[in-house]
Amino acid sequence: MSGGYAERPSRVAGAVVWRSGPGPGGGRVLPDGCMDLLWHQGVLLVAGPDTRAYVTDAEGGAMAGVRFRPGDGPALLGVPAHELRDRRVELSDLRPASEVRLLAARVAAAGDPARGLEEVALRLAAEAELGDPLLGRVVQALDAGLPVADIAGDLGVGERQLHRRSLTAFGYGPKTLGRILRLQRALGLARTGLALAETATRAGYADQAHLTREVRELTGTTPGRLLG
């Protein structure tokens, strides 16, 4: 993102606290299978799971967020992930307005929005059951590149049931989540300086052309521009 970006591990299990500063031009938020609790211009927002890159407003200003690991967002918010797919909504659309006003006041009073937002996330997490073992196993298996049919068999569920549970937890079916996790895996490899052809092989793509097509479809740009 333009304007500077920094993140750190959160005290919420598996989550990350991040902030981005104001700067010229917009930013490109890549799909990662996660949901975020955001603080932007004095408002608490929720970012649902993206299927394509989300391009931020060039005049958006500073922002802070807590990014939850895949599957935890719905448990925290009580809303199926697919209902928020590719959407940014105010937290007050999902929880009582009186509660959200109190939470927003806590963030505003914290001085540091990222720290205040983390306190809000901790409060929400204390009321939820996070870390469903089955969801964790699904993410691990997809990240390892295993076929959906094999994952369903290993978990002892049907493919349709796995698809339904994935929609609720992640916002999309396991095949789409697998593509997104593979994209993130490839970008991580490429950022180490690995050549794109080798990156494609290690990340599980058929070849570099396949990697390039997937990057363009999921991010709206080319690997060169994304990594440049």
One Martini backbone bead per residue (centre of mass of N, CA, C, O) as a GRO file, in nm:
protein
  228
    1MET     BB    1   0.099   0.034   0.017
    2SER     BB    2   0.058   0.348   0.030
    3GLY     BB    3   0.222   0.535   0.295
    4GLY     BB    4   0.266   0.284   0.451
    5TYR     BB    5   0.339  -0.040   0.605
    6ALA     BB    6   0.234  -0.223   0.908
    7GLU     BB    7   0.302  -0.521   1.114
    8ARG     BB    8   0.166  -0.745   1.374
    9PRO     BB    9   0.114  -0.944   1.613
   10SER     BB   10  -0.154  -1.057   1.789
   11ARG     BB   11  -0.339  -1.136   2.080
   12VAL     BB   12  -0.499  -1.262   1.873
   13ALA     BB   13  -0.534  -1.555   1.755
   14GLY     BB   14  -0.382  -1.542   1.434
   15ALA     BB   15  -0.345  -1.240   1.425
   16VAL     BB   16  -0.322  -0.902   1.275
   17VAL     BB   17  -0.168  -0.591   1.307
   18TRP     BB   18  -0.242  -0.287   1.121
   19ARG     BB   19  -0.098  -0.015   0.914
   20SER     BB   20  -0.178   0.284   0.719
   21GLY     BB   21  -0.074   0.552   0.547
   22PRO     BB   22  -0.078   0.831   0.399
   23GLY     BB   23  -0.088   0.877   0.033
   24PRO     BB   24  -0.015   0.857  -0.279
   25GLY     BB   25  -0.248   0.703  -0.393
   26GLY     BB   26  -0.345   0.395  -0.403
   27GLY     BB   27  -0.436   0.059  -0.324
   28ARG     BB   28  -0.365  -0.306  -0.303
   29VAL     BB   29  -0.580  -0.561  -0.196
   30LEU     BB   30  -0.529  -0.885  -0.142
   31PRO     BB   31  -0.629  -1.188  -0.149
   32ASP     BB   32  -0.650  -1.418   0.174
   33GLY     BB   33  -0.919  -1.528   0.338
   34CYS     BB   34  -0.986  -1.276   0.506
   35MET     BB   35  -1.082  -1.077   0.788
   36ASP     BB   36  -1.156  -0.730   0.887
   37LEU     BB   37  -1.091  -0.488   1.129
   38LEU     BB   38  -1.172  -0.137   1.108
   39TRP     BB   39  -1.013   0.200   1.105
   40HIS     BB   40  -1.193   0.485   0.955
   41GLN     BB   41  -1.261   0.793   1.012
   42GLY     BB   42  -1.410   0.697   1.296
   43VAL     BB   43  -1.477   0.398   1.182
   44LEU     BB   44  -1.623   0.087   1.203
   45LEU     BB   45  -1.513  -0.194   1.012
   46VAL     BB   46  -1.577  -0.453   0.759
   47ALA     BB   47  -1.384  -0.693   0.584
   48GLY     BB   48  -1.431  -0.905   0.358
   49PRO     BB   49  -1.381  -1.153   0.154
   50ASP     BB   50  -1.181  -1.174  -0.125
   51THR     BB   51  -1.165  -1.242  -0.489
   52ARG     BB   52  -1.033  -0.962  -0.535
   53ALA     BB   53  -0.883  -0.691  -0.569
   54TYR     BB   54  -0.861  -0.403  -0.359
   55VAL     BB   55  -0.911  -0.065  -0.431
   56THR     BB   56  -0.806   0.213  -0.296
   57ASP     BB   57  -0.832   0.526  -0.204
   58ALA     BB   58  -0.634   0.798  -0.262
   59GLU     BB   59  -0.805   0.965  -0.013
   60GLY     BB   60  -0.828   0.772   0.252
   61GLY     BB   61  -0.600   0.749   0.440
   62ALA     BB   62  -0.568   0.639   0.734
   63MET     BB   63  -0.523   0.294   0.870
   64ALA     BB   64  -0.666   0.029   1.066
   65GLY     BB   65  -0.608  -0.329   1.163
   66VAL     BB   66  -0.761  -0.661   1.197
   67ARG     BB   67  -0.643  -0.976   1.097
   68PHE     BB   68  -0.799  -1.268   1.044
   69ARG     BB   69  -0.807  -1.577   1.023
   70PRO     BB   70  -0.931  -1.814   0.854
   71GLY     BB   71  -1.269  -1.845   1.000
   72ASP     BB   72  -1.296  -1.618   1.244
   73GLY     BB   73  -1.488  -1.387   1.166
   74PRO     BB   74  -1.773  -1.521   1.204
   75ALA     BB   75  -1.734  -1.583   1.509
   76LEU     BB   76  -1.709  -1.277   1.593
   77LEU     BB   77  -1.982  -1.163   1.421
   78GLY     BB   78  -2.221  -1.368   1.329
   79VAL     BB   79  -2.137  -1.393   1.012
   80PRO     BB   80  -2.136  -1.508   0.719
   81ALA     BB   81  -1.890  -1.471   0.491
   82HIS     BB   82  -2.061  -1.458   0.220
   83GLU     BB   83  -2.215  -1.188   0.305
   84LEU     BB   84  -1.911  -1.025   0.281
   85ARG     BB   85  -1.826  -1.058   0.006
   86ASP     BB   86  -1.672  -0.794  -0.133
   87ARG     BB   87  -1.701  -0.617   0.142
   88ARG     BB   88  -1.780  -0.298   0.309
   89VAL     BB   89  -1.879  -0.253   0.650
   90GLU     BB   90  -2.041  -0.156   0.913
   91LEU     BB   91  -2.057  -0.271   1.231
   92SER     BB   92  -2.356  -0.160   1.277
   93ASP     BB   93  -2.475  -0.379   1.068
   94LEU     BB   94  -2.401  -0.635   1.282
   95ARG     BB   95  -2.432  -0.459   1.543
   96PRO     BB   96  -2.519  -0.285   1.790
   97ALA     BB   97  -2.504   0.052   1.804
   98SER     BB   98  -2.437   0.089   2.107
   99GLU     BB   99  -2.188  -0.093   2.106
  100VAL     BB  100  -2.027   0.050   1.879
  101ARG     BB  101  -1.996   0.323   2.021
  102LEU     BB  102  -1.822   0.216   2.252
  103LEU     BB  103  -1.595   0.099   2.079
  104ALA     BB  104  -1.520   0.361   1.931
  105ALA     BB  105  -1.445   0.519   2.187
  106ARG     BB  106  -1.204   0.339   2.261
  107VAL     BB  107  -1.035   0.391   2.014
  108ALA     BB  108  -1.024   0.704   2.036
  109ALA     BB  109  -0.896   0.695   2.339
  110ALA     BB  110  -0.614   0.540   2.283
  111GLY     BB  111  -0.456   0.711   2.040
  112ASP     BB  112  -0.400   0.423   1.921
  113PRO     BB  113  -0.581   0.263   1.690
  114ALA     BB  114  -0.448  -0.018   1.686
  115ARG     BB  115  -0.471  -0.073   1.990
  116GLY     BB  116  -0.775  -0.023   2.019
  117LEU     BB  117  -0.861  -0.238   1.812
  118GLU     BB  118  -0.742  -0.479   1.963
  119GLU     BB  119  -0.925  -0.455   2.210
  120VAL     BB  120  -1.183  -0.508   2.055
  121ALA     BB  121  -1.101  -0.787   1.946
  122LEU     BB  122  -1.065  -0.917   2.225
  123ARG     BB  123  -1.357  -0.886   2.311
  124LEU     BB  124  -1.482  -1.052   2.084
  125ALA     BB  125  -1.312  -1.314   2.136
  126ALA     BB  126  -1.426  -1.370   2.430
  127GLU     BB  127  -1.725  -1.439   2.286
  128ALA     BB  128  -1.572  -1.658   2.118
  129GLU     BB  129  -1.503  -1.942   1.898
  130LEU     BB  130  -1.189  -2.023   1.814
  131GLY     BB  131  -1.027  -2.258   1.622
  132ASP     BB  132  -1.137  -2.461   1.430
  133PRO     BB  133  -0.998  -2.756   1.349
  134LEU     BB  134  -1.124  -2.808   1.072
  135LEU     BB  135  -1.049  -2.537   0.940
  136GLY     BB  136  -0.745  -2.566   0.978
  137ARG     BB  137  -0.720  -2.823   0.801
  138VAL     BB  138  -0.820  -2.699   0.542
  139VAL     BB  139  -0.605  -2.481   0.509
  140GLN     BB  140  -0.357  -2.665   0.515
  141ALA     BB  141  -0.437  -2.845   0.273
  142LEU     BB  142  -0.466  -2.619   0.062
  143ASP     BB  143  -0.177  -2.501   0.103
  144ALA     BB  144  -0.058  -2.791   0.003
  145GLY     BB  145  -0.244  -2.876  -0.262
  146LEU     BB  146  -0.487  -3.039  -0.210
  147PRO     BB  147  -0.748  -3.202  -0.298
  148VAL     BB  148  -1.075  -3.177  -0.222
  149ALA     BB  149  -1.148  -3.479  -0.211
  150ASP     BB  150  -0.924  -3.553  -0.008
  151ILE     BB  151  -1.010  -3.367   0.220
  152ALA     BB  152  -1.293  -3.479   0.266
  153GLY     BB  153  -1.199  -3.768   0.328
  154ASP     BB  154  -1.012  -3.699   0.572
  155LEU     BB  155  -1.267  -3.557   0.732
  156GLY     BB  156  -1.548  -3.711   0.677
  157VAL     BB  157  -1.675  -3.549   0.429
  158GLY     BB  158  -1.850  -3.406   0.201
  159GLU     BB  159  -1.817  -3.189  -0.056
  160ARG     BB  160  -2.075  -3.026   0.002
  161GLN     BB  161  -2.021  -2.975   0.301
  162LEU     BB  162  -1.751  -2.835   0.260
  163HIS     BB  163  -1.864  -2.605   0.093
  164ARG     BB  164  -2.061  -2.489   0.302
  165ARG     BB  165  -1.852  -2.438   0.528
  166SER     BB  166  -1.672  -2.251   0.358
  167LEU     BB  167  -1.872  -2.025   0.306
  168THR     BB  168  -1.912  -1.951   0.605
  169ALA     BB  169  -1.598  -1.919   0.687
  170PHE     BB  170  -1.459  -1.787   0.397
  171GLY     BB  171  -1.680  -1.709   0.140
  172TYR     BB  172  -1.581  -1.975  -0.009
  173GLY     BB  173  -1.476  -2.222  -0.169
  174PRO     BB  174  -1.208  -2.437  -0.168
  175LYS     BB  175  -1.098  -2.369  -0.451
  176THR     BB  176  -1.071  -2.064  -0.411
  177LEU     BB  177  -0.897  -2.073  -0.159
  178GLY     BB  178  -0.665  -2.228  -0.295
  179ARG     BB  179  -0.591  -2.006  -0.498
  180ILE     BB  180  -0.525  -1.786  -0.289
  181LEU     BB  181  -0.305  -1.939  -0.133
  182ARG     BB  182  -0.122  -1.981  -0.378
  183LEU     BB  183  -0.073  -1.687  -0.437
  184GLN     BB  184   0.061  -1.619  -0.165
  185ARG     BB  185   0.288  -1.826  -0.195
  186ALA     BB  186   0.412  -1.708  -0.454
  187LEU     BB  187   0.472  -1.421  -0.351
  188GLY     BB  188   0.661  -1.507  -0.126
  189LEU     BB  189   0.873  -1.630  -0.315
  190ALA     BB  190   0.924  -1.385  -0.508
  191ARG     BB  191   1.023  -1.188  -0.269
  192THR     BB  192   1.306  -1.351  -0.247
  193GLY     BB  193   1.399  -1.368  -0.577
  194LEU     BB  194   1.258  -1.571  -0.727
  195ALA     BB  195   1.190  -1.698  -1.004
  196LEU     BB  196   0.899  -1.738  -1.172
  197ALA     BB  197   0.936  -2.027  -1.272
  198GLU     BB  198   1.007  -2.142  -0.989
  199THR     BB  199   0.763  -2.039  -0.842
  200ALA     BB  200   0.551  -2.196  -0.999
  201THR     BB  201   0.649  -2.478  -0.922
  202ARG     BB  202   0.644  -2.451  -0.606
  203ALA     BB  203   0.329  -2.348  -0.595
  204GLY     BB  204   0.162  -2.533  -0.830
  205TYR     BB  205   0.207  -2.462  -1.118
  206ALA     BB  206   0.242  -2.545  -1.442
  207ASP     BB  207   0.347  -2.244  -1.507
  208GLN     BB  208   0.418  -1.921  -1.568
  209ALA     BB  209   0.159  -1.862  -1.728
  210HIS     BB  210  -0.033  -1.954  -1.507
  211LEU     BB  211   0.055  -1.753  -1.296
  212THR     BB  212  -0.009  -1.495  -1.458
  213ARG     BB  213  -0.313  -1.546  -1.488
  214GLU     BB  214  -0.380  -1.556  -1.186
  215VAL     BB  215  -0.278  -1.280  -1.108
  216ARG     BB  216  -0.459  -1.118  -1.296
  217GLU     BB  217  -0.737  -1.226  -1.192
  218LEU     BB  218  -0.686  -1.162  -0.869
  219THR     BB  219  -0.535  -0.851  -0.909
  220GLY     BB  220  -0.524  -0.686  -1.202
  221THR     BB  221  -0.223  -0.776  -1.263
  222THR     BB  222   0.111  -0.817  -1.279
  223PRO     BB  223   0.387  -0.947  -1.145
  224GLY     BB  224   0.578  -0.710  -1.204
  225ARG     BB  225   0.398  -0.483  -1.079
  226LEU     BB  226   0.353  -0.616  -0.799
  227LEU     BB  227   0.683  -0.650  -0.738
  228GLY     BB  228   0.810  -0.355  -0.816
   0.00000   0.00000   0.00000
